[in-house]
Amino acid sequence: MDPQPAPSLVKKEVGEKEPSADSGMMKFVVVLPTQKADGNGNEVVTVEVSLNSTVRSLWLIIWLRASQESGKPSIYQLSDPESHQLLYKKGASWYEIYDSQQFLHTLDAVKYWRCLGSQKCLLYIKQRPKATREAEIFQKDLAYLIGYDVQSTVAEQRGEVACARRKLTSSRKSEVHNRDRRDYAMEPWLASCPLPKTLQSQISKELVVVISYNTINHKMKVGIYDTAEMVAHLSRQKMAERGSLMQGADHRFVLKVWGREEYITGNWSLIDFTWVRRCIKNKEELRLALVPTPCLTDDEVKIEDWPLVDQYTGLTTTHDQLALRDKDIDEIRMLSLWDCRQRFRVKLVGLDIPVLPSKSLPNIFVEGTVHHATNVLASAHSQPMPLAEEILWNSWLEFDIAVKDLPKGSRLALSVYGLDQESSQNIRDTADAHRGKSKLLYFVNLLLIDHRSLLQQGQHILHMWTYSSREERLVTHEVDKLSSKTNPDIENSAAICILLDSYNYPVVLPSGMGSWSSRVDQSEEEEVAVRQEVVQEVSRCSLSGSQKDLLKRFTEECAQYSLSLPTFLSTVQWGDLKAVEEVHWLFDHWNPPELDIAVALELLSINIADEKVRTLSVQRLEQVDNDHLLRYLLQLVQVTLVSLCSGYSREWVWESRKKIKPNDTGAREGHSALHPSIRL
């Protein structure tokens, strides 16, 4: 059961002095899962925490306060906060504060309560539901349906998969909540493209339609531009006049294509329906059935679902707020990646090979490269060592790139090469002496900045993939080399142990350079108002005819700039922070409709890994109508599957699959979202 709301707890008390908005502090009123001693409601604790703290810090403070003030302290002393959920209620929906590394001032919950004029945030703690037999059966069925068991992923990737699933679940539940149940049940299929010339010559202004109800058939003439509601109302009238339909019940009957699960309904012309066009093209009789309006009782979720996560989940703070200047040691929660000016390096500990390759060169070495998409930002290699089941290097690989210049989406690619004896002697003198005489044996990738924008630290043991020289495997080898997945065959795969630099705090990639308020607190309505003000200012300017022609020509030429975007992006130095900031500024000010569809698809290729660039491409594809989008269906499937294989964030790829959908007003609401009874 959901915890009971207690809105009275956040009302201002008489004479109470609340902290100002500039103080950086906020009170959290937390409803505990344990009951009061008198049984009159749940226990409540109040904590005051700095908004520069993380969710994990808030959890620890709440748990410590609960173990001290609760009437049942043993429950909190013996249990782990990870076994509970931190929830808040927004309207009629429950949301979970999910990311433990997120700063409090970036939470939607804090922003929501401040918009209500309160300096208190009402939270609830609820125990996570325990695994049931039904849940196990559900996971098995889900693994069978999608062909992959998401619970079998390694620990390093399980957090990313879980975060992506939660965000997709929230999107799905939002779509289900906002959709029109009647339109969703009947799902009209419309054609938004103009009539083909071959079809225009075959149609007349009137169309003969056969309406069937039970065993009664009725023919009637209707106009091709009459709406489906008009035809349905007329057919119900005819049936009622013949005594075949009860009076007053006509609104419960709709038109359905005979023998198909397809409905002709809504305020669209008949000629807009795909089935009507098909009948005209094939010169077939249009036969419809008058049936009761379908019911959605079987469309409800039958199992307990996750609570929602808000849109700001996983969002990082800005560099100015993470900077170390003018901060006490107690105020530091995270470090900004852009403050890490030292060179990126990796300590190569050793390599374990359970089964030695049958035909291999006597020596091996490890090559490490920092990749961004298909671009190599920096590289380094180890000294050759004799091939054995266990090899130890304990040496550092120094890369010619600073940690602050690592872009999001960058990955560390580790490759093990076999080397002959002669090349092993030359490799100490020149780095390229081994190029023509080496053989790739194993490879693996590690995302350097994870899905929460945190820099990887500490020790990592990566199970590597075996390179296959078979012809059928060479086709996908280039894509496989970009994958960040590790080999699930732990017992038989080669394992490489590396050590990354460790810091006293998590190192996070900032969301930007400026202040947080300028990024989040400005709503979309304010941005639209600013744009309209600029347009009105331009329209008030008196321009001569030649000036208007020049402005029109300039606008047309600017629209052509998008054709050069792929070429421009191929020249960007992704290992240079300033160059990446300039690209991000450009795409922040780019209008998605100005992007050509073919260019948008090209920006989703494996050659580009920047999140802002790919997001702009998805925004452009969102605006394409149904029929136009179907022309690029094969390319869309290719780019999403390749993106998932190429190590890009699962969260982004799955979100793009949800967003790239037919944007047809006639389609049912939430058509692209998963069925309510299915979760990824």
C-alpha positions in Angstrom: 0.0 0.0 0.0 1.1 3.6 -0.7 1.9 5.7 2.4 -0.8 8.0 3.5 -0.2 11.7 2.7 0.1 14.1 5.6 -0.1 17.6 4.0 -0.6 19.3 7.3 3.0 18.7 8.2 4.3 21.2 5.7 2.1 24.1 6.7 3.9 27.1 8.3 3.6 27.1 12.0 2.9 30.3 13.9 6.0 32.2 14.9 8.2 29.8 13.1 11.2 31.3 11.3 12.0 29.5 8.1 15.4 29.6 6.4 15.6 31.9 3.5 15.9 30.7 -0.1 19.4 32.1 -0.2 20.6 30.2 2.9 21.1 26.9 1.0 19.2 25.0 3.7 15.9 23.2 3.6 13.8 21.2 6.1 12.7 17.7 5.1 9.7 16.4 7.0 10.0 12.6 6.7 7.2 10.1 7.4 8.7 6.9 8.6 7.3 3.4 7.9 7.0 2.6 11.6 3.8 3.3 13.5 3.6 5.6 16.6 3.4 4.1 20.0 -0.3 5.0 20.3 -1.0 3.6 16.9 -2.2 7.0 15.6 -0.4 7.3 12.3 3.3 6.9 11.3 6.3 8.3 13.1 7.7 11.6 11.7 11.2 13.1 11.9 12.4 16.5 10.7 15.9 17.1 9.4 17.5 20.3 8.0 20.1 19.7 5.3 22.2 21.9 3.0 21.0 21.7 -0.6 24.6 21.2 -1.6 24.4 17.8 -0.1 23.7 14.6 -2.0 20.7 12.3 -1.7 23.0 9.7 0.0 23.9 12.2 2.7 20.2 13.0 3.2 19.5 9.3 3.5 22.2 8.8 6.2 21.0 11.8 8.2 17.4 10.6 8.1 18.4 7.0 9.1 20.6 8.3 12.0 17.8 10.5 13.2 15.2 7.7 12.9 17.4 5.3 14.9 17.7 7.9 17.7 14.1 9.2 17.8 12.0 6.2 16.7 10.1 4.2 19.2 11.4 1.1 17.4 15.1 2.0 16.9 16.2 -1.6 16.2 14.4 -1.6 12.9 16.6 1.2 11.6 19.8 0.0 13.4 19.6 -3.5 11.8 18.3 -2.6 8.4 19.9 -0.9 5.4 18.5 2.3 3.7 19.0 0.6 0.4 16.1 -1.7 1.3 13.7 1.3 1.4 12.4 3.9 -1.0 12.4 7.7 -0.5 9.2 9.0 -2.0 7.3 12.2 -2.4 3.8 13.0 -3.7 3.2 15.4 -6.6 -0.4 15.8 -7.3 -2.0 12.3 -7.4 1.3 10.6 -8.4 4.1 9.1 -6.3 7.7 9.8 -7.2 10.9 8.2 -6.0 14.1 10.1 -5.3 16.2 7.5 -7.1 19.8 8.7 -7.8 21.8 8.6 -4.5 24.6 10.7 -6.0 22.4 13.6 -7.1 22.6 17.0 -5.4 19.5 18.0 -3.5 19.2 21.4 -5.2 18.8 19.6 -8.6 15.8 17.5 -7.4 12.4 18.1 -8.8 11.0 17.6 -5.3 12.8 20.6 -3.9 11.8 22.8 -6.9 8.2 21.6 -6.5 7.9 22.5 -2.9 9.6 25.8 -3.4 7.1 26.6 -6.1 4.3 26.0 -3.6 6.0 28.7 -1.4 7.2 26.2 1.3 10.7 25.8 2.7 9.8 22.3 3.8 9.8 19.2 1.7 7.5 16.3 2.7 9.0 12.9 2.1 7.9 9.3 2.8 10.0 6.2 3.4 8.5 2.9 2.2 10.1 -0.5 2.3 10.9 -2.0 -1.1 8.5 -4.7 -2.1 10.0 -8.2 -1.7 10.4 -10.6 -4.6 7.4 -12.8 -5.2 6.7 -15.8 -7.2 4.6 -13.7 -9.6 7.5 -11.3 -10.1 9.9 -14.2 -10.9 7.5 -15.6 -13.5 7.1 -12.1 -15.0 10.8 -11.7 -15.3 11.1 -15.0 -17.1 8.4 -14.2 -19.5 9.9 -10.8 -20.1 13.3 -12.4 -20.8 11.7 -14.7 -23.3 9.9 -11.9 -25.1 12.9 -9.6 -25.5 15.4 -12.4 -25.9 17.7 -11.1 -23.1 17.7 -11.5 -19.3 18.3 -8.0 -18.0 19.0 -9.4 -14.5 22.0 -11.3 -15.8 24.1 -8.2 -16.5 27.3 -7.7 -14.6 27.3 -5.5 -11.5 29.0 -2.6 -13.3 26.3 -2.4 -15.9 23.3 -3.3 -13.7 23.0 0.2 -12.3 22.8 1.7 -15.8 20.2 -0.8 -16.9 18.1 -0.3 -13.8 18.2 3.5 -14.2 17.2 3.2 -17.9 14.3 0.9 -17.0 13.0 3.3 -14.3 13.1 6.3 -16.6 11.3 4.3 -19.4 8.7 3.1 -16.9 8.0 6.7 -15.9 7.6 7.7 -19.5 5.3 4.8 -20.2 3.1 5.5 -17.1 2.9 9.2 -18.1 1.8 8.2 -21.6 -0.8 5.8 -20.3 -2.1 8.4 -17.8 -2.4 11.2 -20.5 -3.8 9.2 -23.4 -7.4 9.3 -24.5 -8.8 5.9 -23.5 -11.4 5.9 -26.2 -9.1 6.9 -29.0 -6.5 4.4 -27.7 -8.9 1.5 -27.8 -10.1 2.2 -31.4 -6.8 3.4 -32.8 -7.6 5.0 -36.2 -5.0 4.5 -38.9 -4.6 7.6 -41.0 -2.7 8.6 -44.1 -1.3 12.1 -43.8 0.3 12.3 -47.2 -1.6 13.9 -50.2 -3.6 11.7 -52.5 -1.4 10.1 -55.2 -2.2 11.1 -58.8 -3.2 7.6 -59.7 -5.7 7.5 -56.9 -7.2 11.0 -57.7 -8.4 9.8 -61.1 -10.3 6.8 -59.5 -12.3 8.6 -56.9 -15.6 10.4 -57.2 -17.3 12.8 -54.7 -19.5 10.0 -53.4 -18.7 6.6 -52.0 -20.9 3.6 -51.5 -20.5 2.0 -48.1 -22.0 -1.2 -46.8 -22.9 -1.0 -43.1 -23.5 -4.3 -41.2 -25.1 -4.7 -37.8 -25.8 -8.3 -36.6 -27.4 -9.9 -39.6 -28.6 -6.7 -41.3 -26.8 -5.0 -44.1 -27.5 -1.5 -45.3 -26.0 0.4 -48.3 -25.6 4.1 -48.3 -23.9 6.8 -50.2 -21.6 9.2 -48.4 -19.1 11.9 -49.4 -15.4 11.1 -49.4 -14.8 14.2 -47.3 -17.5 13.4 -44.7 -16.0 12.7 -41.3 -16.2 9.3 -39.7 -18.4 10.6 -36.9 -20.9 11.9 -39.5 -21.0 8.5 -41.3 -21.4 6.7 -38.0 -24.2 9.0 -36.8 -26.0 8.6 -40.2 -25.7 4.8 -40.1 -27.0 4.6 -36.5 -29.9 6.8 -37.5 -30.7 4.4 -40.4 -30.5 1.4 -38.1 -32.7 3.0 -35.5 -35.3 3.9 -38.1 -35.5 0.2 -39.2 -35.9 -0.8 -35.5 -32.6 -2.6 -35.5 -30.9 -0.3 -32.9 -32.2 0.7 -29.5 -33.1 4.4 -29.2 -30.7 6.4 -27.0 -28.0 3.8 -27.2 -26.6 5.0 -30.6 -23.6 6.8 -28.9 -22.3 3.4 -27.7 -21.8 2.1 -31.3 -18.9 2.9 -33.6 -17.8 1.9 -37.1 -15.2 -0.9 -37.5 -13.7 -2.4 -40.7 -15.4 -5.7 -41.4 -13.1 -8.6 -40.3 -10.3 -6.4 -39.1 -9.3 -4.8 -35.7 -9.4 -1.4 -37.3 -11.9 1.4 -36.5 -13.2 4.3 -38.6 -13.8 6.9 -36.0 -13.0 10.5 -35.1 -13.4 13.8 -36.9 -11.3 12.9 -39.9 -12.5 12.6 -43.5 -13.0 9.1 -44.9 -10.4 9.7 -47.5 -7.8 10.1 -44.8 -8.2 6.6 -43.5 -5.7 4.1 -44.8 -8.2 1.3 -45.3 -10.6 3.5 -47.3 -7.7 4.5 -49.7 -6.8 0.8 -50.1 -10.4 -0.1 -51.0 -10.5 2.7 -53.6 -7.2 1.7 -55.1 -8.1 -2.0 -55.4 -11.6 -1.1 -56.4 -13.0 -3.1 -53.5 -16.3 -2.6 -51.7 -15.9 -0.6 -48.5 -17.7 -2.7 -45.8 -18.0 -1.5 -42.2 -19.6 -3.0 -39.1 -21.5 -1.1 -36.5 -20.2 -2.5 -33.2 -20.3 -1.5 -29.5 -17.5 0.8 -28.3 -14.6 -1.4 -27.0 -13.9 -1.6 -23.3 -10.4 -1.0 -21.8 -10.9 -3.1 -18.6 -8.2 -5.6 -19.7 -5.7 -2.7 -20.4 -5.0 -2.0 -16.7 -1.8 -3.0 -14.9 -2.4 -6.1 -12.9 0.9 -6.1 -11.0 2.5 -3.7 -8.6 4.6 -1.1 -10.6 7.5 1.1 -9.7 6.8 4.6 -8.6 7.7 7.3 -11.0 11.1 9.1 -11.2 11.2 12.7 -12.1 12.6 14.2 -15.3 15.7 15.7 -13.5 16.8 12.3 -12.2 20.5 11.9 -12.7 21.0 15.6 -13.6 24.3 17.0 -12.5 25.1 20.5 -11.2 27.2 23.2 -12.8 31.0 23.7 -12.6 30.6 26.9 -10.7 28.8 25.1 -7.9 31.3 22.2 -7.9 34.4 24.4 -7.9 36.6 24.1 -4.8 37.3 27.8 -4.4 36.0 29.5 -1.3 34.8 26.1 0.1 35.5 24.4 3.4 36.4 20.8 3.5 33.0 19.9 5.0 31.2 21.6 2.1 32.8 19.4 -0.6 30.6 16.6 -1.8 31.9 16.1 -5.3 34.7 17.2 -7.6 34.2 18.8 -11.0 35.8 16.9 -13.8 36.9 20.2 -15.3 39.1 20.8 -12.3 41.1 17.6 -12.9 44.0 19.0 -15.0 46.4 16.0 -14.7 47.0 13.6 -17.5 44.7 10.6 -17.8 46.5 7.4 -16.9 45.7 3.7 -16.4 47.7 1.2 -14.3 47.9 -2.1 -16.1 48.0 -4.7 -13.3 47.9 -8.0 -15.2 46.1 -10.4 -17.5 44.7 -13.8 -16.8 44.1 -16.2 -19.8 42.3 -19.5 -18.7 42.7 -21.1 -22.2 45.8 -20.1 -24.2 45.2 -19.5 -27.9 46.3 -22.5 -30.1 48.1 -20.5 -32.7 49.6 -17.4 -31.2 52.8 -15.4 -31.3 55.3 -15.9 -28.4 54.8 -12.4 -26.9 51.9 -10.2 -26.2 51.4 -6.5 -25.3 48.4 -4.4 -24.4 47.3 -1.3 -26.3 45.1 1.2 -24.7 43.2 3.9 -26.6 40.8 6.6 -25.5 37.9 6.7 -28.1 35.0 9.0 -28.7 32.8 7.3 -31.2 35.2 6.2 -33.9 37.7 9.0 -33.1 40.9 8.1 -31.3 41.7 10.8 -28.7 44.9 9.3 -27.2 46.7 6.0 -27.1 49.4 4.2 -25.2 50.8 0.6 -25.1 52.6 -1.6 -22.7 55.9 -3.4 -23.0 55.8 -6.9 -24.5 55.7 -9.9 -22.2 56.0 -13.6 -22.8 52.7 -15.3 -23.4 51.5 -17.2 -20.3 48.3 -18.0 -18.4 49.0 -15.2 -15.9 50.9 -12.1 -16.9 51.8 -9.2 -14.6 52.8 -5.7 -15.7 52.1 -3.4 -12.8 53.0 -0.4 -14.9 51.2 2.8 -15.8 49.9 3.7 -19.3 50.2 7.4 -19.8 47.8 9.1 -22.2 48.3 12.4 -24.0 45.0 13.8 -22.8 43.9 15.6 -19.6 41.2 14.2 -17.4 39.2 17.4 -17.8 39.1 17.0 -21.6 37.4 13.5 -21.4 34.0 14.0 -23.1 30.9 12.2 -22.2 30.7 9.0 -24.2 34.5 8.5 -24.2 35.6 4.9 -23.5 38.9 3.2 -22.8 39.6 0.5 -25.4 42.0 -2.2 -24.3 43.4 -4.6 -26.9 45.7 -7.6 -26.4 48.0 -8.3 -29.4 50.3 -11.2 -30.1 53.8 -10.2 -31.2 56.8 -12.1 -32.7 60.2 -12.1 -31.1 61.8 -9.7 -33.6 59.1 -7.0 -33.2 59.2 -7.4 -29.4 62.8 -6.2 -29.5 62.0 -3.2 -31.7 58.9 -2.0 -29.8 61.1 -0.5 -27.2 62.6 1.8 -29.8 59.6 2.8 -31.8 55.9 2.6 -31.0 55.0 1.6 -34.6 57.5 -1.2 -35.2 55.0 -3.9 -34.3 52.1 -2.7 -36.5 52.6 -5.0 -39.4 53.6 -8.1 -37.4 51.0 -8.2 -34.6 47.8 -10.2 -34.2 44.7 -9.1 -32.3 43.8 -11.7 -29.7 41.4 -10.0 -27.2 39.6 -6.7 -26.8 37.2 -4.9 -24.3 35.9 -1.4 -23.7 35.1 0.6 -20.5 33.0 3.7 -20.5 35.1 6.3 -18.6 32.1 8.5 -17.7 29.1 6.4 -16.6 25.3 7.0 -17.1 25.3 9.2 -14.0 28.1 11.4 -15.4 30.6 10.1 -12.8 34.2 9.4 -13.7 35.2 5.8 -13.3 37.7 5.2 -10.4 39.6 2.4 -8.7 40.1 -1.2 -9.8 38.3 -2.8 -12.7 38.4 -6.5 -13.8 37.1 -6.7 -17.4 36.4 -10.0 -19.1 37.5 -9.6 -22.7 36.1 -10.7 -26.0 38.1 -13.1 -28.3 38.8 -11.8 -31.7 37.6 -14.1 -34.4 39.1 -14.1 -37.9 36.1 -15.9 -39.4 34.6 -14.2 -42.3 31.1 -14.1 -40.9 32.3 -12.4 -37.8 34.4 -9.8 -39.6 31.2 -8.1 -40.9 30.2 -6.9 -37.4 33.7 -6.7 -35.9 34.0 -2.9 -36.2 30.7 -2.4 -34.4 31.6 -5.1 -31.8 34.9 -3.3 -31.0 32.8 -0.2 -30.0 30.7 -2.1 -27.5 31.1 -1.5 -23.8 29.7 -4.9 -22.9 32.0 -7.3 -21.2 32.1 -11.0 -21.9 29.5 -12.9 -19.9 31.5 -16.1 -20.1 33.5 -15.3 -17.0 35.1 -18.8 -16.5 36.5 -19.2 -20.0 37.3 -15.6 -21.0 40.5 -13.7 -20.6 40.3 -11.1 -17.7 42.4 -8.0 -17.6 42.9 -6.0 -14.3 43.4 -2.3 -14.5 43.5 0.5 -11.9 42.3 4.0 -12.5 43.2 7.0 -10.4 41.1 7.2 -7.2 39.9 10.5 -5.6 38.5 11.2 -2.1 35.2 12.3 -3.7 33.1 11.3 -6.7 34.2 13.2 -9.8 31.3 14.4 -11.9 31.0 15.9 -15.4 29.2 19.2 -14.8 26.0 20.0 -16.7 27.4 23.4 -17.7 29.6 26.3 -16.7 27.1 28.9 -15.5 24.7 29.1 -12.6 22.0 26.5 -12.1 19.2 29.0 -12.0 19.7 30.1 -15.5 19.6 26.5 -16.7 16.7 24.9 -14.9 14.4 27.6 -13.5 13.7 29.1 -16.9 10.7 27.5 -18.2 9.9 26.7 -21.9 7.2 29.3 -21.9 9.8 32.0 -20.9 12.0 30.8 -23.8 9.1 31.0 -26.2 8.2 34.5 -25.0 11.7 35.7 -25.6 11.7 34.3 -29.1 8.4 35.9 -29.9 9.7 39.2 -28.6 12.7 39.0 -30.9 10.4 38.2 -33.9 8.1 41.1 -33.1 11.1 43.4 -32.8 12.3 42.3 -36.3 8.8 42.7 -37.8 8.6 46.3 -36.5 11.7 47.2 -38.3 11.0 49.0 -41.6 12.9 47.1 -44.3 13.1 48.0 -48.0 12.4 45.6 -50.7 16.1 44.9 -51.4 16.7 44.4 -47.7 13.8 41.9 -47.4 15.2 40.0 -50.4 18.6 40.0 -48.8 17.2 38.8 -45.5 15.2 36.0 -47.3 18.3 34.9 -49.1 20.4 34.9 -45.9 17.7 32.7 -44.2 17.7 30.2 -47.1 21.5 30.0 -47.0 21.5 29.5 -43.2 19.1 26.6 -43.7 21.7 24.9 -45.9 24.3 25.0 -43.2 22.9 21.8 -41.7 24.0 19.9 -44.8 27.6 20.5 -43.7 27.1 19.5 -40.1 28.5 15.9 -40.4 31.6 17.2 -42.1 32.0 20.0 -39.5 31.6 17.5 -36.6 34.2 15.2 -38.1 36.8 18.0 -37.7 35.9 18.8 -34.1 38.7 18.0 -31.6 36.5 16.1 -29.1 39.5 15.9 -26.7 39.5 19.6 -26.3 37.1 21.0 -23.7 36.8 24.4 -25.3 36.0 22.9 -28.7 33.3 20.8 -27.2 31.8 23.8 -25.4 31.6 25.7 -28.7 29.8 22.8 -30.3 27.4 22.6 -27.4 26.7 26.3 -27.6 26.0 25.9 -31.4 23.5 23.1 -30.8 21.8 24.8 -27.9 20.9 27.7 -30.3 20.1 25.4 -33.3 16.4 25.2 -34.3 15.6 21.5 -34.9 13.2 22.1 -37.8 16.1 23.6 -39.7 17.8 20.2 -39.7 17.4 18.0 -42.8 16.0 14.5 -42.2 18.9 12.8 -44.0 21.4 14.8 -41.9 19.5 14.0 -38.7 19.9 10.3 -39.5 23.6 10.8 -40.3 24.1 12.5 -36.9 22.9 9.2 -35.3 25.7 7.1 -36.8 28.4 5.5 -34.9 30.8 8.2 -35.9 29.1 10.7 -33.5 28.8 10.1 -29.8 28.0 13.5 -28.4 24.7 13.5 -26.4 23.7 17.1 -27.4 24.2 16.3 -31.1 22.2 13.1 -31.0 19.5 14.7 -28.9 19.0 17.4 -31.6 18.6 14.7 -34.2 16.0 12.9 -32.1 14.1 16.2 -31.6 14.0 16.7 -35.4 12.7 13.2 -36.0 10.0 13.7 -33.4 8.5 16.4 -35.7 8.2 14.1 -38.8 4.8 12.8 -39.7 3.9 9.1 -39.9 4.2 8.5 -43.6 7.4 10.5 -43.9 9.0 8.6 -41.0 8.2 5.2 -42.5 10.5 6.0 -45.4 13.4 5.9 -43.0 12.2 3.0 -40.9 15.2 0.7 -41.9 17.7 3.4 -41.1 16.0 4.1 -37.8 16.3 0.5 -36.8 19.9 0.4 -37.8 21.0 3.4 -35.9 19.2 2.5 -32.7 20.6 -1.1 -32.7 24.1 0.0 -33.6 24.0 2.7 -31.0 23.1 0.2 -28.3 25.9 -2.1 -29.5 28.4 0.8 -29.7 28.5 1.5 -25.9 26.3 4.6 -25.9 24.2 5.0 -22.8 21.3 2.5 -22.7 19.2 5.2 -21.1 19.7 7.5 -24.2 19.2 4.7 -26.7 16.0 3.4 -25.2 14.8 7.0 -24.7 15.5 7.6 -28.4 13.5 4.5 -29.3 10.6 5.9 -27.4 10.9 9.4 -28.9 11.4 8.4 -32.5 7.8 7.6 -33.2 5.0 8.5 -35.7 3.8 12.0 -34.7 0.3 11.5 -36.1 -2.6 13.2 -34.4 -4.8 10.4 -35.5 -2.8 7.8 -33.8 -3.7 6.7 -30.3 -2.1 8.6 -27.4 1.1 6.8 -26.2 1.1 4.5 -29.2 4.9 4.1 -29.0 4.9 3.4 -25.2 5.0 -0.1 -23.9 1.8 -1.9 -23.0 0.8 -1.1 -19.4 1.4 -4.7 -18.3 4.9 -4.8 -19.7 8.0 -3.3 -18.2 11.5 -3.4 -19.6 
